[in-house]
Amino acid sequence: MSPAADRTSVRGGADALSPAEGELLSGSDARVASPAPPEEMPRLRLTRGRMIAFAVFVVSAVAFLYFVLPRIAGSHGLKDSWSTIDRGDPWWLALAALFEVLSFLGYVALFRAVFVRGSGRVDWRESYQITMAGLAATRLFAAAGAGGVALTAWALRRSGLEARIVACRMIAFMGLLYGVYMAVLVLDGLGLALDLLPGPAPFAITVVPAIFGAATLVVMLSVSLLPGDFERRLGRWAQGRGRFAQLARRVATGPASTATGVRTALHLIRSGNPQVLGAIGWWGFDIAVLWACFHAFGSGPEIPVVIMAYFVGMLANVLPLPGGIGGVDGGMIGAFAAFGVDIDVAVVAVLSYRVFSFWLPTVPGVVAYLQLRRTVHRWDEEPARATA
């Protein structure tokens, strides 16, 4: 292992680097940097205008889901939906709430598997604060979760982790999380299309997503083949101070960090760390919430159908909608309609699922955001107390 892999990355404790992370630092001729000026915490700026716009958007999205979409599908709209809600089984809904808690525990476990190694400042309490605050930012803002990513990266840098390692591990985290997503698209989509799994198989929402998932996995694995010293090689090739040399060095940083992140994800899988299974737990228990909501309001479709419609609907998260409101809901309901599921039950089950997965964690997420501010302030005071 390179000397860079033996360094400590977190002030106050050793934080073991993976072989790929050691290659990244040695390949870029990195040195232990002096502490940077404190960064400002990404703020949830909720002005009056934004709150009004957000409220109007939510009302419009729910109105579309209750009135327009059911009528397009041949249902009778709001009346049938509310009559179905009145028949909800509280035991199934309680089970859905439990599944959502287990889903978030899986998310925290995956976070610790990727970002927390050895001793350091980030314990289970801090891990909960960072993940819940990041999820709240993801749900309250658009851009495919960019708010949550920015908040998580900020907290990790303030904990003392080097910026390049934060970027690398963020890619590894997302690679593990969405690697499961893409793998399930392939396995479930082809399983339905080839009659290996029970349920109908519309080509557009089985085979097409499977092709998309397979192509994404191929790209991710191909990126991991870039050499560990790619950035240094390109930097030597583009020696000089001209604009082209500077551009070449900047361009090399992205692929090098991405390749290192993917290799780190593969290293974590091979390491046998059970917390890596949190990626499966995050998706699996969240799908179980949707499955339980279907049973709370009637019989649910086949499990492979629930899984496929769930992931197809989740693709709407890339749309610039706050938390995917309207896009995810409509995508899931539309996918269930394409599978031939009763539209009234689908509307109520999906909207109930969104209460558990979106609205329920938002309040503790905002509380965790405020707690995280105090935690980072405490981290900032620790070096000063040690010096005194």
C-alpha positions in Angstrom: 0.0 0.0 0.0 1.3 3.5 -0.7 2.4 5.8 2.1 -0.6 8.0 1.6 -2.8 5.0 2.6 -1.2 5.1 6.1 -2.1 8.6 6.8 -4.7 9.8 9.2 -7.5 11.7 7.6 -9.7 12.6 10.6 -8.4 14.9 13.3 -8.6 13.1 16.6 -8.4 9.5 15.3 -7.1 7.2 12.5 -9.4 6.7 9.6 -8.2 3.9 7.4 -8.1 4.5 3.7 -9.0 1.9 1.1 -6.3 0.9 -1.4 -8.0 3.0 -4.1 -8.1 6.1 -1.8 -4.4 5.7 -1.1 -3.8 5.6 -4.9 -5.9 8.7 -5.4 -3.9 10.7 -2.9 -0.5 9.4 -4.0 -1.4 9.7 -7.6 -2.3 13.4 -7.2 0.9 14.1 -5.2 -1.4 15.3 -2.4 0.0 16.5 0.9 -1.6 16.8 4.3 -3.4 20.1 4.1 -3.6 22.7 6.8 -7.1 23.2 8.2 -9.2 25.3 5.8 -11.3 28.2 6.9 -14.6 27.0 8.3 -17.3 26.6 5.7 -20.8 27.9 6.2 -23.5 25.3 6.7 -25.7 24.9 3.7 -28.9 26.6 4.8 -32.5 25.7 4.2 -33.6 29.1 3.1 -37.4 29.1 3.4 -38.6 32.6 2.4 -42.2 33.5 2.3 -42.3 33.4 -1.5 -40.7 29.9 -1.6 -43.1 28.6 1.1 -46.1 29.9 -0.8 -44.8 28.5 -4.1 -44.0 25.1 -2.4 -47.5 25.0 -0.9 -49.2 25.8 -4.3 -47.1 23.1 -6.0 -48.0 20.5 -3.4 -51.7 21.3 -3.6 -51.6 21.2 -7.4 -49.7 17.9 -7.5 -52.1 16.2 -5.1 -55.1 17.6 -7.0 -53.7 16.1 -10.2 -53.1 12.7 -8.5 -56.6 12.7 -7.0 -58.7 14.1 -9.8 -57.0 14.1 -13.2 -55.0 10.8 -13.2 -57.9 8.6 -11.9 -60.2 10.0 -14.5 -57.6 9.4 -17.3 -57.5 5.8 -16.1 -61.3 5.5 -16.1 -61.8 5.8 -12.3 -64.3 8.0 -10.6 -61.8 10.2 -8.9 -61.7 11.6 -5.4 -64.9 9.9 -4.1 -63.7 6.4 -4.8 -60.2 7.2 -3.4 -61.6 8.5 -0.1 -63.9 5.6 0.3 -60.9 3.4 -0.1 -59.0 5.4 2.5 -61.8 4.8 5.0 -61.2 1.0 4.7 -57.5 1.2 5.6 -56.2 -1.5 8.0 -54.3 0.2 10.9 -52.2 -2.9 11.5 -50.8 -2.9 8.0 -50.2 0.9 8.3 -48.3 0.3 11.6 -46.2 -2.3 9.8 -45.5 0.2 7.1 -44.2 2.7 9.7 -42.0 0.0 11.1 -40.6 -0.8 7.7 -39.8 2.8 7.1 -37.8 3.0 10.4 -35.9 -0.1 9.3 -35.2 1.5 5.9 -33.6 4.5 7.6 -31.5 2.2 9.8 -30.2 0.6 6.7 -29.3 4.0 5.3 -27.4 4.9 8.5 -25.6 1.6 8.5 -24.4 2.1 4.8 -23.3 5.6 5.7 -21.1 4.2 8.5 -19.7 1.5 6.3 -18.5 4.0 3.7 -17.6 7.1 5.6 -16.7 6.0 9.2 -13.7 3.7 9.6 -11.6 3.6 12.7 -11.9 6.1 15.5 -13.0 9.6 14.9 -15.6 12.2 15.6 -18.5 10.7 13.7 -20.2 8.1 16.0 -23.7 6.6 15.7 -25.3 9.8 17.0 -23.5 12.0 14.5 -24.2 9.5 11.7 -27.9 9.8 12.5 -27.7 13.6 12.5 -25.8 13.8 9.2 -28.0 11.2 7.3 -31.3 12.5 8.6 -30.4 16.2 7.9 -29.2 15.2 4.5 -32.4 13.3 3.7 -34.5 16.3 4.9 -32.5 18.5 2.5 -33.1 16.0 -0.3 -36.8 16.0 0.3 -37.2 19.7 0.6 -35.2 20.6 -2.5 -35.0 19.5 -6.1 -32.1 18.5 -8.4 -32.0 14.8 -7.6 -30.9 15.1 -4.0 -28.1 17.6 -4.6 -29.1 19.5 -1.4 -28.6 16.3 0.7 -25.3 15.6 -1.0 -24.0 19.1 -0.3 -25.0 19.0 3.3 -23.5 15.6 3.9 -20.2 16.5 2.2 -20.1 19.8 4.3 -20.6 17.9 7.6 -17.9 15.3 6.7 -15.4 18.0 5.8 -16.1 19.8 9.0 -15.5 16.6 10.9 -11.9 16.7 9.6 -12.1 14.4 6.6 -10.1 15.6 3.6 -12.1 17.1 0.7 -10.9 14.6 -1.9 -11.6 11.6 0.4 -15.1 13.0 1.0 -15.7 13.2 -2.7 -14.4 9.7 -3.3 -16.5 8.2 -0.6 -19.5 10.1 -1.6 -19.2 8.5 -5.1 -18.7 5.1 -3.4 -21.8 5.6 -1.3 -23.9 6.6 -4.3 -22.4 3.8 -6.3 -23.4 1.2 -3.7 -26.9 2.7 -3.3 -27.7 3.1 -6.9 -25.8 -0.1 -7.9 -28.5 -2.0 -6.1 -31.1 0.1 -7.9 -29.7 -0.7 -11.3 -29.1 -4.3 -10.6 -32.7 -4.8 -9.4 -34.0 -3.0 -12.6 -32.1 -5.6 -14.6 -33.0 -8.7 -12.6 -36.7 -7.8 -12.0 -37.3 -6.4 -15.5 -35.9 -9.3 -17.3 -37.4 -11.7 -14.8 -40.9 -10.4 -15.6 -40.2 -10.2 -19.4 -39.0 -13.8 -19.5 -41.8 -15.1 -17.3 -39.3 -16.1 -14.6 -41.2 -13.9 -12.1 -45.0 -13.7 -11.6 -46.8 -10.7 -13.1 -47.5 -9.0 -16.4 -44.6 -7.6 -18.4 -45.3 -4.4 -20.4 -42.2 -3.9 -22.6 -41.9 -0.2 -21.8 -41.6 -0.6 -18.0 -39.8 -4.0 -17.8 -37.3 -4.4 -20.7 -36.5 -0.7 -21.3 -35.6 0.0 -17.6 -33.6 -3.3 -17.6 -31.6 -2.0 -20.6 -31.1 1.3 -18.8 -29.9 -0.4 -15.6 -27.5 -2.7 -17.5 -26.0 0.2 -19.4 -25.5 2.2 -16.2 -23.8 -0.7 -14.5 -21.5 -1.2 -17.5 -20.5 2.5 -17.5 -19.8 2.4 -13.7 -17.6 -0.7 -14.0 -15.8 0.6 -17.0 -14.9 3.8 -15.1 -13.3 1.7 -12.4 -10.7 0.5 -14.9 -9.0 3.9 -15.1 -5.5 3.6 -13.5 -5.1 4.9 -10.0 -2.5 7.4 -11.1 -4.5 8.7 -14.0 -4.5 12.2 -12.7 -0.8 12.3 -12.2 -0.2 10.8 -15.7 -2.3 13.4 -17.4 -0.8 16.1 -15.2 2.7 15.2 -16.3 1.6 15.0 -19.9 0.1 18.5 -19.6 3.0 20.1 -17.8 3.1 23.8 -17.9 1.1 26.8 -16.8 -1.0 27.5 -19.9 -4.7 27.3 -20.1 -4.7 23.9 -21.8 -2.5 22.5 -19.0 -4.8 23.8 -16.3 -7.8 22.6 -18.1 -6.3 19.1 -18.5 -5.5 18.9 -14.8 -9.0 19.9 -13.9 -10.6 17.5 -16.3 -8.5 14.6 -14.9 -9.7 15.2 -11.3 -13.3 14.2 -12.0 -12.6 10.8 -13.7 -9.9 10.0 -11.2 -12.2 10.6 -8.2 -15.0 8.8 -9.8 -12.9 5.7 -10.6 -11.5 5.7 -7.1 -15.0 6.0 -5.7 -16.2 3.0 -7.7 -13.2 1.0 -6.8 -13.7 1.9 -3.1 -17.3 0.6 -3.4 -16.1 -2.7 -4.9 -13.5 -2.9 -2.1 -16.2 -2.5 0.5 -18.3 -5.2 -1.1 -15.3 -7.6 -1.0 -14.4 -6.7 2.6 -17.4 -8.5 3.9 -18.6 -5.6 6.1 -22.2 -6.4 7.0 -23.1 -2.7 7.1 -22.8 -2.6 3.3 -26.0 -4.6 3.2 -27.6 -1.3 4.4 -27.9 -0.4 0.7 -30.3 -3.4 0.2 -32.1 -2.6 3.4 -32.7 1.0 2.4 -34.4 0.0 -0.8 -35.9 -3.3 0.4 -37.7 -2.0 3.5 -38.9 1.2 1.6 -40.5 -1.1 -1.0 -42.0 -3.1 1.8 -43.7 0.2 3.0 -45.4 0.4 -0.4 -46.3 -3.3 -0.3 -47.8 -2.9 3.2 -49.8 0.2 2.1 -51.3 -1.9 -0.8 -52.4 -4.6 1.7 -53.8 -1.9 4.1 -56.3 -0.8 1.4 -56.9 -4.1 -0.4 -55.0 -6.9 -2.0 -51.6 -5.9 -3.5 -50.2 -6.9 -6.8 -47.4 -9.4 -7.2 -44.2 -8.5 -5.3 -42.1 -8.3 -8.6 -44.7 -5.8 -9.9 -44.5 -3.7 -6.8 -40.7 -3.6 -7.1 -40.7 -2.7 -10.7 -43.3 0.0 -10.4 -41.5 1.4 -7.4 -38.2 1.8 -9.2 -39.7 3.1 -12.4 -41.5 5.8 -10.4 -38.3 6.6 -8.5 -36.7 7.6 -11.8 -38.8 10.8 -11.5 -36.4 12.0 -8.7 -34.1 13.3 -11.5 -36.8 15.9 -12.4 -36.4 19.4 -10.8 -39.3 18.9 -8.4 -39.0 19.4 -4.6 -38.5 15.9 -3.3 -40.0 14.4 -6.5 -43.5 15.5 -5.3 -45.9 14.8 -8.1 -43.3 13.2 -10.4 -42.6 10.1 -8.2 -46.2 9.7 -7.2 -47.5 10.1 -10.7 -44.7 7.8 -12.1 -45.5 5.0 -9.6 -49.3 5.3 -10.2 -48.8 5.3 -13.9 -46.6 2.3 -13.7 -49.1 0.4 -11.6 -51.8 1.4 -14.1 -49.7 0.0 -16.9 -49.4 -3.3 -15.0 -53.2 -3.4 -14.8 -53.4 -2.7 -11.0 -56.7 -1.1 -9.8 -56.2 2.6 -10.1 -58.2 3.6 -7.0 -56.1 1.2 -4.8 -52.9 2.3 -6.5 -53.6 6.0 -5.9 -54.4 5.5 -2.2 -51.5 3.1 -1.6 -48.9 5.3 -3.3 -50.0 8.5 -1.6 -50.1 6.6 1.8 -46.6 5.3 1.0 -45.4 8.8 0.3 -46.7 10.0 3.7 -44.4 7.4 5.4 -41.4 7.8 3.1 -41.5 11.6 2.4 -43.5 13.5 5.0 -43.0 11.4 8.1 -39.1 11.6 8.2 -39.1 15.3 7.3 -39.8 16.6 10.8 -37.1 14.6 12.5 -34.8 15.5 9.6 -35.2 19.2 10.3 -34.6 18.5 14.0 -31.4 16.6 13.1 -30.4 19.6 10.9 -30.5 21.9 13.9 -28.7 19.3 16.1 -26.0 19.0 13.4 -25.3 22.7 13.6 -24.6 22.4 17.4 -22.5 19.3 16.8 -20.3 21.0 14.2 -19.9 24.0 16.5 -18.7 21.6 19.2 -16.2 20.1 16.8 -14.9 23.6 16.1 -14.4 24.3 19.8 -12.5 21.0 20.5 -9.1 22.1 18.9 -9.4 25.5 20.7 -9.9 23.8 24.1 -7.1 21.3 23.4 -4.7 24.2 22.6 -5.7 26.1 25.7 
